Amino acid sequence: MCGSVPGDINQDEAFAGYNAYTLLRYGADSYGYRLPVYLTAWGSGMNALESYLMIPFVALFGLKVWVIRIPMLLVGLLSLVAIYLLVRRYSSERMALASVLLLAISPWHVMLSRWALESNLAPGFVLFGLLFFVKGLERPKHLVFSAIFFGLSLYAYATIWTVVPFMILMGVLYGLWTKSIHNNRYTWVSLSVFLVLALPLVLFVLVNKGLIPEIRLPFISIPKLVYFRDSEISFQKIPENFMNLWNILKNQSDGLPWNFMRGYGLFYPATLAFFFVGLVVNVYGAIRDIIARRLGLPFFLLSWLVAGFAIGVLIHVNVNRVNLIFMPIIVLAAQGIVYAFNYIHPRTICIPLVAYLFCFACFEKDYFTTYKEQISDVFCEGIGDAVEFANSQLSPDSKMYVDPDVSYPRILFYGKVDLNSYLSTVKYTNFPSAFLYVQEFDKYVFTNNPRQYSPRSVVILENKGSRFQMLQNSGYRIRNFGKYIVAY
């Protein structure tokens, strides 16, 4: 089950899940905006697509960790199908199967698919858009679906807002050069669809630049964020950002435990060498196709790769922020493997196949054992059970005191806090700010100072130090939930 590893919940996916809950019940996000194009969340915003995709599953199964992870899991699985169809369209069955296999067993893709970080939807939706684009070059009606997926990808991750139009432009120019795009109704309808989907985000930028007032309508909101992060792109820092990107690719790690596993990296240590083989082959193939005015996969893969690379050098990235680059890297690496071993002898392809499957088996074993223990602390395993038990012990007129390290979106999520109560009672400690911290809302107070505890209170604390022993000496009963204890 996708709710077991990583255990419990990350604060970002908790906020996305709570927003799905409030959108379902109240038609508004956690900041009170009705059907917003972008979530205010922490103050500096959160991409909205995943919360909207969670809504039907939350409606069917309730607000649970495994439920809010379903959209990301489905996109991960459908990405495998899409990669096969994309590669097979222009290449051999062996090349398509190699691409699918390497993507399916890559630690990056496995780990991405098992939790609900909203920005990780972006690579899948860009892939779907690209697949339908190349299909649309032969059957124009598919261009409309391409426009839908490319348009929706903009709501998956703000970082790709500049590079998705670049990918579309490069695809259109390539289509015109190969005489594959024609002046027909599907071309103009697809362009209109993309522009309609992109327009609210254009207005969102104008609102947050202070050029127009925020827009609140019954069917859509374009909010003005508490803090607008609009200065992350830097041409002066390109050399520094390039070295950061290169270190991530070389080491296959950004140091964040939810993005990689030590010893396995993002797609196993030897894969980067095969990527460079695939890169050379595809550059040659793209030049050959352009000269011959012929459609081919290399041009599309290289455009995608360049788009991801541009993100990596224009802003300071981690694995999540540069997630657009990894699918083309993996496909190029798969092609490099096939080319290299076919050059030796076609039958030698079984050598990398066995090696990669062995690596994957080891990865899976460690993922569900040692890694499960390592990541449990980061994802605050036990907090869900602790909140449920603490709420059961709380009297109607008493308060619950929560360690601030728990992070308030987890309390919103597990407490299923009424939106109206939250909005009317929330008090921030650092308003305005890019990342707001909460002092209290509803019946929850965030503090680890025992002097602030009122009589008949319930307390959630991290299970460390001697704080809970002091509570026990004061007459509190203690219930242990792993990383957390509940004093009541």
Long-range contacts (C-beta under 8 A, 24 or more apart in sequence): 1-66, 2-66, 2-69, 2-70, 2-73, 2-113, 2-114, 2-115, 3-64, 3-65, 3-66, 3-69, 4-66, 4-372, 5-114, 5-367, 5-368, 5-371, 5-372, 5-375, 6-114, 6-115, 6-258, 6-372, 6-375, 6-376, 6-378, 6-379, 7-372, 7-375, 7-376, 7-379, 7-381, 8-65, 8-376, 8-379, 8-380, 8-381, 8-382, 8-383, 8-384, 9-65, 9-379, 9-380, 9-383, 9-384, 9-410, 9-413, 10-115, 10-116, 10-117, 10-258, 10-378, 10-379, 11-407, 11-409, 11-410, 12-46, 12-117, 12-118, 12-409, 13-68, 13-69, 13-115, 13-116, 13-117, 13-118, 14-407, 14-409, 14-410, 14-412, 14-413, 14-414, 15-39, 15-41, 15-42, 15-46, 15-409, 15-412, 15-413, 16-46, 16-50, 16-51, 16-54, 16-68, 16-116, 16-118, 17-51, 17-54, 17-58, 17-63, 17-65, 17-68, 17-116, 17-413, 18-63, 18-409, 18-412, 18-413, 18-417, 19-46, 19-48, 19-51, 20-51, 20-52, 20-54, 20-55, 20-58, 20-63, 20-68, 21-58, 21-63, 21-413, 21-416, 22-419, 23-51, 23-52, 23-55, 24-55, 24-58, 24-59, 25-419, 26-419, 26-420, 28-419, 30-412, 30-419, 30-422, 31-223, 31-423, 32-419, 32-423, 33-216, 33-221, 33-223, 34-216, 34-217, 34-218, 34-219, 34-220, 34-221, 35-219, 35-220, 35-221, 36-220, 36-221, 36-222, 36-223, 37-155, 37-200, 37-201, 37-204, 37-220, 37-221, 37-222, 37-223, 38-155, 38-158, 38-201, 38-204, 38-222, 38-223, 38-225, 40-223, 40-225, 40-226, 41-409, 42-434, 42-435, 42-436, 43-225, 43-226, 43-227, 43-431, 43-432, 43-433, 43-434, 43-435, 43-436, 44-225, 44-226, 44-227, 44-228, 44-229, 44-434, 44-435, 45-158, 45-225, 45-228, 45-229, 46-118, 47-118, 47-119, 47-121, 47-155, 47-156, 47-157, 47-158, 48-118, 48-155, 49-118, 49-121, 49-125, 49-152, 49-155, 49-156, 50-116, 50-118, 50-121, 50-156, 51-118, 52-155, 53-121, 54-116, 63-413, 63-416, 65-384, 68-116, 69-114, 69-115, 69-116, 71-116, 71-121, 72-112, 72-113, 72-114, 72-115, 72-116, 72-117, 72-120, 72-121, 73-113, 73-114, 75-113, 75-121, 75-124, 75-125, 76-109, 76-112, 76-113, 76-124, 77-113, 78-124, 78-128, 79-103, 79-109, 79-123, 79-124, 79-127, 79-327, 80-104, 82-124, 82-127, 82-128, 82-131, 83-127, 83-327, 83-331, 85-131, 86-127, 86-130, 86-131, 86-134, 86-297, 86-300, 87-297, 87-331, 89-134, 89-135, 89-297, 90-134, 90-295, 90-296, 90-297, 91-297, 91-335, 94-338, 94-349, 95-334, 95-335, 95-338, 98-334, 98-335, 98-337, 98-338, 99-330, 99-331, 99-334, 99-335, 101-334, 101-353, 101-356, 102-267, 102-271, 102-330, 102-331, 102-333, 102-334, 102-337, 102-356, 103-327, 103-330, 103-331, 103-334, 105-356, 105-357, 105-359, 105-360, 105-363, 106-266, 106-267, 106-268, 106-271, 106-326, 106-330, 107-260, 107-261, 107-264, 107-265, 107-266, 107-267, 107-268, 107-363, 107-367, 108-259, 108-260, 108-266, 108-267, 108-319, 108-326, 108-330, 109-326, 109-330, 110-363, 110-367, 111-258, 111-259, 111-260, 111-261, 111-367, 112-323, 115-258, 117-258, 117-320, 118-156, 118-157, 119-156, 119-157, 119-159, 119-320, 119-321, 119-323, 120-320, 120-323, 121-153, 121-156, 121-157, 122-153, 122-156, 122-157, 122-159, 122-160, 122-323, 122-324, 123-323, 123-324, 123-326, 123-327, 125-149, 125-150, 125-152, 125-153, 125-156, 126-150, 126-153, 126-160, 126-164, 126-167, 126-304, 126-324, 127-327, 129-153, 129-164, 130-167, 130-171, 130-300, 130-304, 133-168, 133-171, 133-300, 134-295, 134-297, 134-300, 136-186, 136-190, 137-175, 137-178, 137-180, 137-181, 137-295, 138-180, 140-182, 140-184, 140-186, 140-187, 141-186, 143-186, 143-187, 143-189, 143-190, 144-186, 144-189, 144-190, 144-193, 146-190, 147-189, 147-190, 147-191, 147-193, 147-194, 147-197, 148-193, 148-197, 150-194, 151-193, 151-194, 151-196, 151-197, 151-198, 152-197, 154-197, 154-198, 154-201, 155-201, 157-323, 157-324, 159-311, 159-315, 159-321, 159-324, 160-307, 160-311, 160-324, 161-201, 162-233, 162-310, 163-307, 163-308, 163-310, 163-311, 163-324, 164-307, 166-303, 166-306, 166-307, 166-310, 167-303, 167-304, 167-307, 168-194, 170-299, 170-303, 171-300, 171-303, 174-290, 174-295, 174-299, 174-300, 174-303, 177-290, 177-293, 178-293, 178-294, 178-295, 179-293, 180-295, 205-230, 226-431, 226-432, 226-433, 226-434, 226-436, 227-432, 227-433, 227-434, 229-434, 232-315, 232-316, 233-314, 233-315, 234-314, 234-315, 235-314, 237-316, 238-313, 238-314, 240-316, 241-312, 241-313, 241-314, 241-315, 241-316, 241-317, 242-312, 242-313, 244-312, 244-316, 244-317, 245-309, 245-312, 245-313, 245-317, 245-322, 248-312, 248-317, 248-318, 248-319, 248-322, 249-329, 253-319, 254-317, 254-318, 254-319, 256-318, 256-319, 256-320, 257-374, 257-375, 257-378, 258-375, 258-378, 258-379, 259-318, 259-319, 259-320, 260-319, 261-363, 261-366, 261-367, 261-371, 263-366, 264-359, 264-362, 264-363, 264-366, 266-319, 266-326, 267-326, 267-329, 267-330, 267-333, 268-356, 268-359, 270-355, 271-330, 271-333, 272-333, 273-336, 274-333, 274-334, 274-336, 274-337, 274-340, 275-329, 275-332, 275-333, 275-336, 276-336, 277-335, 277-336, 277-337, 277-339, 277-340, 278-331, 278-332, 278-333, 278-334, 278-335, 278-336, 278-337, 278-339, 279-305, 279-332, 279-336, 281-335, 281-336, 281-339, 282-332, 282-335, 301-328, 301-331, 301-332, 302-328, 304-328, 305-329, 305-332, 376-482, 376-483, 377-483, 380-406, 380-407, 380-410, 380-483, 380-484, 381-482, 381-483, 382-481, 382-482, 382-483, 382-484, 383-410, 383-414, 383-460, 383-481, 383-483, 383-484, 384-410, 384-414, 385-481, 386-460, 386-479, 386-481, 386-484, 386-485, 386-486, 387-411, 387-414, 387-415, 387-460, 388-414, 389-479, 389-481, 389-486, 390-458, 390-459, 390-460, 390-486, 390-488, 391-415, 393-458, 393-486, 393-488, 394-443, 394-458, 395-456, 397-456, 398-443, 398-454, 398-455, 398-456, 398-457, 398-458, 399-443, 399-444, 399-445, 399-454, 399-457, 399-458, 400-443, 400-444, 400-445, 400-457, 400-458, 400-459, 400-460, 401-444, 401-445, 401-446, 401-447, 401-452, 401-453, 401-457, 401-458, 401-459, 401-460, 402-444, 402-445, 402-446, 402-447, 402-459, 402-460, 403-446, 403-448, 403-460, 403-461, 403-462, 403-484, 404-437, 404-446, 404-447, 404-448, 405-448, 405-462, 406-446, 406-460, 406-462, 406-484, 408-437, 408-438, 408-441, 408-444, 408-446, 411-444, 415-442, 415-444, 417-441, 417-442, 417-444, 418-442, 450-474, 458-486, 458-487, 458-488, 459-486, 459-487, 459-488, 460-484, 460-485, 460-486, 461-485, 461-487
